[in-house]
Amino acid sequence: MTEAPSPLPDEVDLAAVREALVRWYEDDHREFPWRRTEDPYEILVSEVMSQQTQLGRVVDAWEAFLDRWPTAAALADADRADVVAFWTSHSLGYNNRAKYLHEAARQVVEEYDGAFPEAPAELSELMGVGPYTANAVASFAFDNGDAVVDTNVKRVLYRAFDVADDDDAFERAAAELMPEGESRVWNNAIMELGGVACEKVPSCDEAGCPWRRWCHAYETGDFTAPDVPTQPEFEGSRRQMRGRVVRILGEYDELTLDELGPRVRVDYGGQTGEEWLRGLVSDLGDDGLVDVEERDENVVVRLCR
């Protein structure tokens, strides 16, 4: 089988490109506490918390979470309802992430004798850990990952080297660019580039982008990039209401639907009345977050323990 041609331009000097980016990153980058650790548990927590949440908001939550559950063993021993309640109280988004993180900690303790697996493929066996997160943990904890390809990295590759808007092309371009055996510094550096210099509205000169001399977008002035899916509005969304149910139940042993509904939304009733709330708690029950029980012609809901 003929090997596919490189998605990078022929004239790219890989050694110079690599050196320029790493030097730029090491000279000055955003300080996040998880960048100062190689503990796979601490890095996994940061990666799960950072999914679709601004990094600045994650810092306090990450530090508080580790103060409360400093190791995978401590998290594995925790009451799941407490973990979910923490997640909700810190506005970290989908509560399933808290449940999966708790399950992953139990797997590490029960299936791996407390020692995290080091390869991306093995890390992907942990509950809720997809290929991106597995690779990030392998990279930042063990320097053993592949090239990270997230939305920011795609934007950088598309603009800088005119890589086609194609997942396979992005994967191959990222792999070619990354120096062998240096996934920790490289993946941090290229994601930093996408986060502070090559954002949707780029700040090439202000951020001192190290790739300006090679950048196709900088040369042509065309800073278009692949479309980025937008998040649905949070206010009033089903996701917000699910989180509100979990938070409220964390304050009570149990509540009937009649007691729960007005606490979830002030306009409880009509289209957002009992039938709507039944569907909401049923979904949470299917996700293993709440118990729903029919009792004396009432529906009683409580957090799973």
Protein Blocks (a to p, Z undefined) as FASTA:
>chain_A
ZZdddfbdfklcfklmmmmmmmmmmmoccddfklmccbfklmmmmmmmmgopafklmmmm
mmmmmmmmmbfklmmmpcfklmmmmmmmnonojfklmmmmmmmmmmmmmmnnopacfbfk
lmmmpghiafklmmmmmmmmnopaccdddfklmmmmmmmnopacdfklmmmmmmmmpcgh
ilmmmmmmmmmmmmmmmgmbdcfklnopaklmmmmklmnopacdcdddddddfehpaklm
mmmmmmmmmmpfbdcfklmmmmmpmkgghjlmmklmmmmmmmmmmnopaccddeehiacd
dddZZ
